[in-house]
């Protein structure tokens, strides 16, 4: 199996942080295994595979047939030969849509198009060749198998259409993991994640098969994307930058060696056609009803402003009259900004204005004067009227009282309200480049940057 080279840099996020995440990989497709020193087989966690059997009308194997696998978006072509037993395999196939063509002397050219390959999926396509000229062609309709018999992996793929079109409060793709069987996002959060990490990362609570949330493992384009402190993600790609992701819940292939729940994400790669999106999602208290309150002070409104905006563009690298790298070099760029301003009503129990002057006459508890014990045989006498004389209050304490609020509601408990602010800012950038050097060499690189405070 091909082994990609990779380089990864990462800084963990705290409540005010920036994160950089870079991966570079190269996979070489050749007739044998090319061992590369210090390389690690990482992208196998997101790559798919296309395999099958070539036979003639009698059912006999057809050895030496040429099989061509073409990426419909980039026109990148890979080729292989069927073995003596008529079998063929394309390993490390990036998720996408493909077409396949089979050629052999004395047989009609046979092919199939619109073949989807998903994350960690093994697609089996068997072909029966008809006798005839190679210049004649037969188009076979490829039918998706309901049962994947090539391996025992269990998981659910969430495709691009679902990621971009299903409603997501906060535009976090992880809100869709509950579409997988036996997975929920209702578990308790990590106890210290809010204070030490903050933001959306601290709010993750994914549980699969009844396991605790620390048994989640995240990958992004085949590279680990898991923060070991709280088993949450490091980089959060925008939903517009994701091709698809898979929630894998059991019976893993050999390349997985972590935890009980795998969440494998693949970013988009550009093709020969340009695509783009410019978006803004708005939530504002002007659209809201009057907020409820459990106190006599009822706020007219609860200020809330949430703007989530950005862009995504992908396609070939091409500048008219200078150079045209269609079929060779492709890009995908995405940036998303989130600006949230939120206020909520908080209720507290604080001293009344009279207590600031030493007047505790409304308190049932009797306050005793400690100085009276020496002149009354050790017995302390209560303050008259439960009022402490102003000259008995320490001057340093009086200065501290300037920084302490007094009640703005009647009563001795739940007698103070104020609007609390919870601002949140997030910026996430992703740039991916794909280069088709030849049928035997393809490059892919991605840079991700994030800032959340």
CORLINDA-V479652 format. One record per backbone hydrogen bond with DSSP energy under -0.5 kcal/mol. CO is the residue of the C=O (numbers start at 1). NH is the residue of the N-H. If there is no record, write none. Layout:
# CORLINDA-V479652
CO:NH + CO:NH
This chain:
# CORLINDA-V479652
4:40 + 9:22 + 17:452 + 19:450 + 20:11 + 21:448 + 22:9 + 23:446 + 25:444 + 26:5 + 27:29 + 27:442 + 28:30 + 32:34 + 33:35 + 35:37 + 36:39 + 40:42 + 42:45 + 43:46 + 43:47 + 46:120 + 48:93 + 49:123 + 50:90 + 51:125 + 52:88 + 53:127 + 54:62 + 55:129 + 56:59 + 60:56 + 61:63 + 62:65 + 65:67 + 65:82 + 66:103 + 67:80 + 68:70 + 68:101 + 69:78 + 70:72 + 70:99 + 71:75 + 73:272 + 76:71 + 78:69 + 80:67 + 82:64 + 83:86 + 86:54 + 87:83 + 88:52 + 89:91 + 90:50 + 92:94 + 93:48 + 96:117 + 97:72 + 98:115 + 99:70 + 100:112 + 101:68 + 102:110 + 103:66 + 104:107 + 106:132 + 109:138 + 110:102 + 111:140 + 112:100 + 114:116 + 115:98 + 117:96 + 118:121 + 121:49 + 121:123 + 122:124 + 123:51 + 123:125 + 127:55 + 127:129 + 130:108 + 133:109 + 133:136 + 136:109 + 138:111 + 138:140 + 140:142 + 141:143 + 146:148 + 147:149 + 154:249 + 154:250 + 156:247 + 157:159 + 158:245 + 159:163 + 160:164 + 161:165 + 162:166 + 168:170 + 168:171 + 171:173 + 172:175 + 173:176 + 174:177 + 176:179 + 177:180 + 180:183 + 182:209 + 184:207 + 190:193 + 190:194 + 192:196 + 193:197 + 193:198 + 198:202 + 199:202 + 200:203 + 201:204 + 205:187 + 207:184 + 208:211 + 212:215 + 213:216 + 215:260 + 215:261 + 217:263 + 218:225 + 219:265 + 220:223 + 223:220 + 225:234 + 226:228 + 227:231 + 227:232 + 232:227 + 235:237 + 238:241 + 239:242 + 241:268 + 244:266 + 245:158 + 246:248 + 246:264 + 247:156 + 247:249 + 248:262 + 250:154 + 253:256 + 261:217 + 262:248 + 262:264 + 263:219 + 263:265 + 264:246 + 265:221 + 266:243 + 266:244 + 273:271 + 275:314 + 277:312 + 279:310 + 281:308 + 283:306 + 284:287 + 285:288 + 296:298 + 297:299 + 301:303 + 303:343 + 304:285 + 305:341 + 306:283 + 307:339 + 308:281 + 309:337 + 310:279 + 311:335 + 312:277 + 313:333 + 314:275 + 315:331 + 316:318 + 317:325 + 319:322 + 319:323 + 323:319 + 325:328 + 325:329 + 328:436 + 329:317 + 330:434 + 331:315 + 332:432 + 333:313 + 334:430 + 335:311 + 336:428 + 337:309 + 338:426 + 339:307 + 340:424 + 341:305 + 342:422 + 344:420 + 346:418 + 348:350 + 348:415 + 348:416 + 351:407 + 352:355 + 352:356 + 353:357 + 354:357 + 354:359 + 355:358 + 358:360 + 358:388 + 360:363 + 367:383 + 368:370 + 369:372 + 369:381 + 370:373 + 371:374 + 372:376 + 373:376 + 373:378 + 376:379 + 378:380 + 381:369 + 383:386 + 384:387 + 386:360 + 387:389 + 389:392 + 390:393 + 394:398 + 395:399 + 396:400 + 397:401 + 398:402 + 399:402 + 400:403 + 401:404 + 415:408 + 415:409 + 416:348 + 418:346 + 418:420 + 420:344 + 424:340 + 425:453 + 426:338 + 427:451 + 428:336 + 429:449 + 430:334 + 431:447 + 432:332 + 433:445 + 434:330 + 435:437 + 435:443 + 438:441 + 440:29 + 441:437 + 441:438 + 442:27 + 443:435 + 444:25 + 445:433 + 446:23 + 447:431 + 448:21 + 449:429 + 450:19 + 451:427 + 452:17
